[in-house]
Amino acid sequence: MWLLFPLLLLIVVAALAVLLSRARRNTADQPRRRCVSCQGTGWVGGGPQRTLTFDGEGFTDRQERRSLCEKCGGSGVGPR
């Protein structure tokens, strides 16, 4: 009878270990969702922006300032 308790305890611990490993594997296999607005970078803008200023050869470009993405808050992860 005294051997039955440690054996039962060993079976319960092994079952819990299997369940925990499956739970970790299921959460790790899910792909990370990227934000559509910033393509996962967390920043929007930063490229050249065409202006209406004509300098004789063509319209001039100026560098647009980068800002944090408002939709994901700068995390780069889209909504679930």
N, C-alpha and C positions, 0 to 999 in steps of 0.2 A: 504494500500500500504506500509506503514512503517513497518508493521509486516512481510511482505513478504521477505524483505531483510535479517533480522536476521534468519529467517527460512531457506532460501536458503544458507546462510553462514554456518549454523549448518549442513546441509546436505553435503556440500562440505568438511567440516572438518571431519565429520564421514567417508566419503568415502576415504579421504586421510589416516586416521588412519587405516582403514581396509587394504588398499593397502600396507602401510608400515609394518604392522604386518605380512602380507603374504610374503613380500620380506625378512624380517628377518628370518622367519621360513624356507624359501626355502634355504637360505645360511647356516643355522645352521644344516640342516639335511644331508648335503653332508659329506661323510666320509673323513677323512684326509688320504691322500695317503702317505704311508711309502716308504722310499727309499729302494730299493732292496739290494744295496751293504752293507748297515750298519743295516738293519732291523729296521730303525727308531731311532736308538740311536745317530747317528751323528758321531760315532767313528768306525774305522776299526782296526783290529789287537788286540793285547793284550793277545792272548792265547799262549800256549806253542808251540814252534817251534822246530821240530826235527832237530838236527845237524848231521853231519857225523863224529863227534868225538866219538870214541869207548873207553869206560873206563874199559873194561874187563867184565862187566856184561851186557852191552847193549849200545845203542846209547844214548847220553845225550840230554836233552831238555833244552832250555833256553827260558826265557820269552820274547816274542816279544813286542816291544813298540807299544802303541796305538797312532793313528794319526787321525786327522780330515778326514772325508770322503770327497773325492774330487768331487764326483758326486753331492752331495747335499750341500756341503759347511759347513757341520756340523749341518744343521737344522733338518735332519732326515725326511724331506718331499721330496718325489720324484717329478719328473717333471710332469707337467700336459699335 
